[in-house]
C-alpha cells in the first residue's frame, strides 16, 4: 500500500509538471513575421485563448517542424509550397504582404527594375546606376522572404551570388543604414522608412492597394499551416486570426488584411 501511495503521488506530480506544456500551442516559422505572430498570440490569450510558444528560424524550418510533428503550427511568410502540400501541410492565408527592396537613405536611386535586381543578386551586374559597386545583403536559406525573392525575381533556376552577405533579419535594416551602397530586401511590414529608403520596383510602390491587386511585382500571402486540417485549440487560434479581432492586429502590425 505504501508503494501504491508513492506511485499515485508520483503520477500526480507528473501531471502537474506536464499540464502547463499541454496547455500551450507550439509554433515555429518566419523571422520576418515573428512580430506579427507575437502580437496575434498576445491578443488571442487576452481573448481567452491558449498561450502560444513561438519560435523563429524561417518559414522553411517552420514547415519542416510542422510536417515532422515537432510543432502544432507553422507560420510562413509565404504560401505553402507544392512539396509541403504533398507532405500533408494545409495552409490558411492570414495577411497580404510584399518584399520591399531597401537602400541607404543617401542613395540617389529611387527605382529599380526586376531585371536590375536579378542582375545584381545573381552577380551578372555589380553596380548601381551611378556606377558605385552595390553592397548586397541576403537572407538565410530557410527564409520564406528569400524563397519569394528567388522565385519572383531571380527565377527558380538562377543562383544568388556569393557576394551577397547573409544577415539575420534583426540586423538587416541596421546594416543598410550604415553602408551608403547597400542593397537588401525585407518584408514590407518590417520596413522603417525613417531608417532606410524603400525603392519602387518597376515604377510601382508597395502599398495596400498594389499588394492586394498584385501590381507590385513581389507580393505574397503570409500563411498559417498545420499537418492536416487544424483542430481544437490550433483551429481556434487560426479562426481568431482570420476573424475581425485578429485582422485588426494584422493591420496594426503594418500588414494588409486578407479581406
C-alpha positions in Angstrom: 0.0 0.0 0.0 2.9 2.4 0.8 4.3 1.7 -2.7 1.0 2.3 -4.3 0.7 5.6 -2.4 4.1 6.7 -3.6 3.2 5.7 -7.2 0.0 7.7 -7.1 1.8 10.7 -5.7 4.5 10.5 -8.4 1.8 10.3 -11.1 0.1 13.3 -9.6 3.3 15.3 -9.6 4.0 14.2 -13.2 0.6 15.5 -14.2 1.3 18.9 -12.5 4.6 19.1 -14.5 3.2 18.4 -17.9 -0.1 20.2 -17.7 1.3 23.7 -18.5 3.1 22.3 -21.6 -0.1 20.6 -22.8 -1.9 23.9 -22.3 0.3 25.6 -24.9 0.2 25.8 -28.7 3.6 25.3 -30.2 4.5 27.3 -33.3 7.7 27.9 -35.4 8.4 29.8 -38.5 9.2 33.1 -40.3 11.5 35.6 -38.7 10.0 38.4 -40.8 6.5 37.7 -39.5 7.6 36.9 -35.9 6.5 40.3 -34.6 3.0 39.8 -36.1 2.6 36.3 -34.6 3.7 37.5 -31.2 1.1 40.3 -31.3 -1.6 37.9 -32.5 -0.7 35.4 -29.8 -0.9 38.1 -27.1 -4.3 39.2 -28.4 -5.6 35.6 -28.6 -4.5 34.9 -25.0 -6.2 38.1 -23.8 -9.4 37.0 -25.6 -9.4 33.8 -23.6 -7.4 31.5 -25.9 -4.4 29.3 -25.1 -0.9 30.6 -24.8 1.4 30.0 -27.7 5.1 29.1 -27.6 6.6 30.9 -30.6 10.0 30.3 -32.2 11.6 31.8 -35.3 14.1 30.2 -37.6 12.5 30.8 -41.0 9.5 29.6 -43.0 11.2 26.5 -44.2 12.2 25.5 -40.7 8.6 26.0 -39.5 7.2 24.0 -42.4 9.6 21.1 -41.7 8.9 21.2 -38.0 5.1 21.0 -38.5 5.4 18.2 -41.1 7.6 16.2 -38.6 5.1 16.8 -35.7 7.6 18.9 -33.7 5.2 21.8 -33.5 1.5 22.1 -34.0 1.6 25.2 -36.1 3.9 26.7 -38.7 3.8 30.4 -39.7 5.1 31.1 -43.1 5.8 34.5 -44.8 4.6 32.9 -48.0 2.1 30.4 -49.3 2.5 26.7 -48.7 4.6 25.2 -51.4 3.5 22.2 -53.6 6.0 19.9 -51.9 4.8 21.0 -48.5 1.2 20.3 -49.5 2.3 16.9 -50.8 3.8 16.3 -47.3 0.4 17.0 -45.7 0.6 20.7 -44.8 -2.7 22.6 -45.0 -2.3 26.4 -45.2 -4.6 29.3 -44.3 -3.5 32.7 -45.6 -4.0 35.4 -42.9 -2.5 38.6 -44.4 -1.1 40.2 -47.6 2.5 41.4 -47.6 5.3 42.1 -50.1 9.0 42.1 -50.3 10.4 45.6 -50.1 13.7 46.5 -51.8 15.7 48.8 -49.5 18.7 51.0 -49.8 20.6 53.5 -47.7 18.9 56.9 -47.3 21.8 58.6 -49.1 21.4 56.6 -52.2 20.2 58.8 -55.1 18.4 56.0 -56.9 14.7 55.8 -56.3 13.5 52.9 -58.6 14.9 49.6 -59.6 13.6 47.1 -62.1 13.1 43.3 -61.5 15.7 42.7 -64.3 18.2 45.0 -62.5 17.6 43.2 -59.2 18.2 39.9 -60.8 21.4 41.1 -62.3 22.8 42.4 -59.0 21.7 39.4 -56.9 23.0 36.8 -59.4 26.3 38.7 -59.9 25.9 39.5 -63.6 25.8 43.1 -62.6 27.7 44.7 -59.8 27.0 48.4 -59.6 24.2 50.9 -59.0 23.2 53.2 -61.9 25.7 55.9 -60.7 28.5 53.3 -61.0 29.1 52.7 -57.4 29.6 49.0 -56.5 26.5 47.6 -54.7 26.9 46.0 -51.3 24.4 43.2 -51.2 22.7 41.6 -48.2 20.9 38.3 -48.4 18.8 36.2 -46.0 19.3 32.7 -44.7 18.3 29.6 -46.7 15.2 28.8 -44.7 13.8 32.3 -45.1 10.4 32.5 -46.8 11.3 36.0 -47.9 14.3 34.7 -49.7 12.2 32.0 -51.3 9.7 34.5 -52.6 12.6 36.8 -53.9 14.2 33.8 -55.5 11.0 32.8 -57.4 9.7 36.2 -58.4 13.0 38.0 -59.1 15.8 35.5 -59.9 13.7 32.6 -61.2 13.9 29.1 -59.9 17.0 28.1 -61.9 19.2 31.1 -61.1 21.5 31.2 -58.1 22.3 34.0 -55.6 25.8 35.5 -55.9 28.2 34.5 -53.1 29.0 38.2 -52.8 25.6 38.8 -51.1 26.4 38.5 -47.3 23.7 36.7 -45.3 22.3 38.8 -42.5 19.9 37.8 -39.8 16.5 39.5 -40.0 17.2 41.6 -36.9 20.4 43.0 -38.4 19.4 43.6 -42.0 17.9 47.1 -41.7 20.6 48.4 -39.3 23.3 47.1 -41.8 21.7 49.0 -44.7 21.6 52.2 -42.6 25.4 52.1 -42.1 26.5 51.4 -45.7 25.8 54.0 -48.4 25.9 51.5 -51.3 23.9 48.8 -49.5 21.0 46.9 -51.2 18.8 44.4 -49.5 15.2 43.1 -49.3 12.8 42.5 -46.5 9.1 42.3 -45.6 7.1 45.4 -46.4 5.6 45.1 -42.9 9.1 45.4 -41.3 10.3 48.5 -43.1 11.1 51.6 -41.1 11.1 54.4 -43.7 12.8 56.7 -41.3 15.9 54.5 -41.4 16.1 53.2 -45.0 14.9 54.2 -48.5 12.3 51.9 -50.0 12.8 51.7 -53.7 9.9 51.4 -56.1 10.1 48.3 -58.3 9.3 48.6 -62.0 8.0 52.1 -61.0 5.4 50.7 -58.5 5.4 51.5 -54.9 4.4 48.7 -52.4 1.1 49.8 -50.8 -2.1 48.1 -49.6 -3.7 48.6 -53.0 -0.7 47.4 -55.1 -0.1 44.4 -52.8 -3.8 43.4 -52.9 -4.1 43.7 -56.7 -0.6 42.3 -57.2 0.5 45.1 -59.4 3.6 45.4 -57.1 5.9 42.7 -58.6 6.9 41.0 -55.3 3.8 40.3 -53.3 2.9 37.3 -51.1 0.4 35.9 -48.6 1.7 35.0 -45.1 0.2 31.7 -44.1 -0.6 29.6 -41.0 0.0 25.9 -41.7 -0.8 22.6 -39.9 -0.2 18.9 -40.6 -3.7 18.1 -41.9 -6.7 20.2 -41.2 -6.4 22.3 -38.0 -8.4 21.1 -35.0 -9.0 22.1 -31.4 -7.0 25.0 -29.9 -5.0 25.5 -33.1 -8.1 25.8 -35.2 -9.5 28.3 -32.6 -6.3 30.4 -33.0 -6.5 30.3 -36.8 -10.2 31.3 -36.7 -9.3 34.2 -34.3 -6.5 35.4 -36.7 -8.7 35.5 -39.8 -11.6 37.0 -37.8 -12.2 40.7 -37.1 -10.1 40.9 -34.0 -7.1 39.1 -35.5 -7.3 41.1 -38.7 -7.2 44.3 -36.7 -3.9 43.1 -35.1 -2.6 42.2 -38.6 -3.3 45.7 -39.8 -1.8 47.3 -36.7 1.4 45.4 -37.4 1.6 47.1 -40.9 0.4 44.1 -42.9 -2.6 44.2 -45.2 -5.8 42.5 -44.1 -6.6 39.3 -46.0 -10.2 40.5 -46.7 
